[in-house]
Amino acid sequence: MEALMTGGFSCIWCVFVGGAVAVGVAGTVLWIWALIDCLTKEGDEHNNRLIWTLVIIFTHAIGAIIYLVVRRPQRIKELGK
Protein backbone atom coordinates (compact mmCIF):
# COMPACT_ATOMS: atom_id res chain seq x y z
CA MET A 1 0.00 0.00 0.00
CA GLU A 2 2.79 2.39 0.91
CA ALA A 3 4.54 1.66 -2.39
CA LEU A 4 1.41 2.66 -4.31
CA MET A 5 1.12 5.93 -2.43
CA THR A 6 4.77 6.76 -3.00
CA GLY A 7 4.55 5.90 -6.70
CA GLY A 8 1.46 8.04 -7.16
CA PHE A 9 3.10 10.99 -5.44
CA SER A 10 6.24 10.72 -7.59
CA CYS A 11 4.10 10.57 -10.73
CA ILE A 12 2.25 13.74 -9.72
CA TRP A 13 5.57 15.35 -8.79
CA CYS A 14 6.97 14.54 -12.28
CA VAL A 15 3.96 16.19 -13.91
CA PHE A 16 4.46 19.40 -11.90
CA VAL A 17 8.23 19.47 -12.48
CA GLY A 18 7.79 18.71 -16.18
CA GLY A 19 5.23 21.50 -16.49
CA ALA A 20 7.55 23.96 -14.74
CA VAL A 21 10.42 23.01 -17.03
CA ALA A 22 8.20 23.43 -20.10
CA VAL A 23 7.09 26.89 -18.95
CA GLY A 24 10.70 27.86 -18.26
CA VAL A 25 11.89 26.70 -21.68
CA ALA A 26 8.98 28.46 -23.42
CA GLY A 27 9.73 31.68 -21.51
CA THR A 28 13.39 31.53 -22.48
CA VAL A 29 12.56 30.92 -26.16
CA LEU A 30 10.13 33.86 -26.09
CA TRP A 31 12.80 36.01 -24.40
CA ILE A 32 15.42 35.16 -27.04
CA TRP A 33 12.95 35.82 -29.88
CA ALA A 34 11.99 39.24 -28.47
CA LEU A 35 15.62 40.16 -27.83
CA ILE A 36 16.71 39.26 -31.37
CA ASP A 37 13.69 41.04 -32.85
CA CYS A 38 14.46 44.17 -30.85
CA LEU A 39 18.19 44.18 -31.63
CA THR A 40 17.76 43.62 -35.36
CA LYS A 41 14.65 45.64 -36.22
CA GLU A 42 14.17 48.38 -33.65
CA GLY A 43 15.12 51.89 -34.79
CA ASP A 44 17.84 53.95 -33.13
CA GLU A 45 15.85 57.17 -32.77
CA HIS A 46 15.34 58.34 -29.18
CA ASN A 47 17.34 55.34 -27.86
CA ASN A 48 14.38 52.99 -28.43
CA ARG A 49 16.65 50.01 -29.13
CA LEU A 50 18.69 50.52 -25.96
CA ILE A 51 15.68 51.09 -23.72
CA TRP A 52 13.71 48.11 -25.01
CA THR A 53 16.79 45.88 -24.92
CA LEU A 54 17.32 46.74 -21.25
CA VAL A 55 13.63 46.16 -20.48
CA ILE A 56 13.74 42.74 -22.16
CA ILE A 57 17.02 41.71 -20.53
CA PHE A 58 16.16 42.73 -16.97
CA THR A 59 12.55 41.54 -16.89
CA HIS A 60 13.03 38.30 -18.89
CA ALA A 61 9.75 36.73 -20.10
CA ILE A 62 7.52 39.52 -18.75
CA GLY A 63 9.56 42.14 -20.63
CA ALA A 64 9.50 40.00 -23.77
CA ILE A 65 5.72 39.73 -23.61
CA ILE A 66 5.38 43.48 -23.04
CA TYR A 67 7.67 44.18 -26.00
CA LEU A 68 5.89 41.77 -28.33
CA VAL A 69 2.39 42.95 -27.37
CA VAL A 70 2.97 46.70 -26.98
CA ARG A 71 6.01 47.86 -28.93
CA ARG A 72 6.32 45.42 -31.84
CA PRO A 73 2.94 46.24 -33.44
CA GLN A 74 3.63 49.95 -32.96
CA ARG A 75 7.08 49.59 -34.54
CA ILE A 76 5.68 47.67 -37.51
CA LYS A 77 3.07 50.38 -38.04
CA GLU A 78 5.69 53.16 -37.81
CA LEU A 79 8.67 51.62 -39.60
CA GLY A 80 7.07 48.86 -41.65
CA LYS A 81 9.46 46.20 -40.30
C-alpha positions as CSV (number, residue, x, y, z in Angstrom):
1,M,0.0,0.0,0.0
2,E,2.8,2.4,0.9
3,A,4.5,1.7,-2.4
4,L,1.4,2.7,-4.3
5,M,1.1,5.9,-2.4
6,T,4.8,6.8,-3.0
7,G,4.5,5.9,-6.7
8,G,1.5,8.0,-7.2
9,F,3.1,11.0,-5.4
10,S,6.2,10.7,-7.6
11,C,4.1,10.6,-10.7
12,I,2.3,13.7,-9.7
13,W,5.6,15.3,-8.8
14,C,7.0,14.5,-12.3
15,V,4.0,16.2,-13.9
16,F,4.5,19.4,-11.9
17,V,8.2,19.5,-12.5
18,G,7.8,18.7,-16.2
19,G,5.2,21.5,-16.5
20,A,7.5,24.0,-14.7
21,V,10.4,23.0,-17.0
22,A,8.2,23.4,-20.1
23,V,7.1,26.9,-18.9
24,G,10.7,27.9,-18.3
25,V,11.9,26.7,-21.7
26,A,9.0,28.5,-23.4
27,G,9.7,31.7,-21.5
28,T,13.4,31.5,-22.5
29,V,12.6,30.9,-26.2
30,L,10.1,33.9,-26.1
31,W,12.8,36.0,-24.4
32,I,15.4,35.2,-27.0
33,W,12.9,35.8,-29.9
34,A,12.0,39.2,-28.5
35,L,15.6,40.2,-27.8
36,I,16.7,39.3,-31.4
37,D,13.7,41.0,-32.9
38,C,14.5,44.2,-30.9
39,L,18.2,44.2,-31.6
40,T,17.8,43.6,-35.4
41,K,14.6,45.6,-36.2
42,E,14.2,48.4,-33.6
43,G,15.1,51.9,-34.8
44,D,17.8,53.9,-33.1
45,E,15.9,57.2,-32.8
46,H,15.3,58.3,-29.2
47,N,17.3,55.3,-27.9
48,N,14.4,53.0,-28.4
49,R,16.6,50.0,-29.1
50,L,18.7,50.5,-26.0
51,I,15.7,51.1,-23.7
52,W,13.7,48.1,-25.0
53,T,16.8,45.9,-24.9
54,L,17.3,46.7,-21.3
55,V,13.6,46.2,-20.5
56,I,13.7,42.7,-22.2
57,I,17.0,41.7,-20.5
58,F,16.2,42.7,-17.0
59,T,12.6,41.5,-16.9
60,H,13.0,38.3,-18.9
61,A,9.8,36.7,-20.1
62,I,7.5,39.5,-18.8
63,G,9.6,42.1,-20.6
64,A,9.5,40.0,-23.8
65,I,5.7,39.7,-23.6
66,I,5.4,43.5,-23.0
67,Y,7.7,44.2,-26.0
68,L,5.9,41.8,-28.3
69,V,2.4,42.9,-27.4
70,V,3.0,46.7,-27.0
71,R,6.0,47.9,-28.9
72,R,6.3,45.4,-31.8
73,P,2.9,46.2,-33.4
74,Q,3.6,49.9,-33.0
75,R,7.1,49.6,-34.5
76,I,5.7,47.7,-37.5
77,K,3.1,50.4,-38.0
78,E,5.7,53.2,-37.8
79,L,8.7,51.6,-39.6
80,G,7.1,48.9,-41.6
81,K,9.5,46.2,-40.3
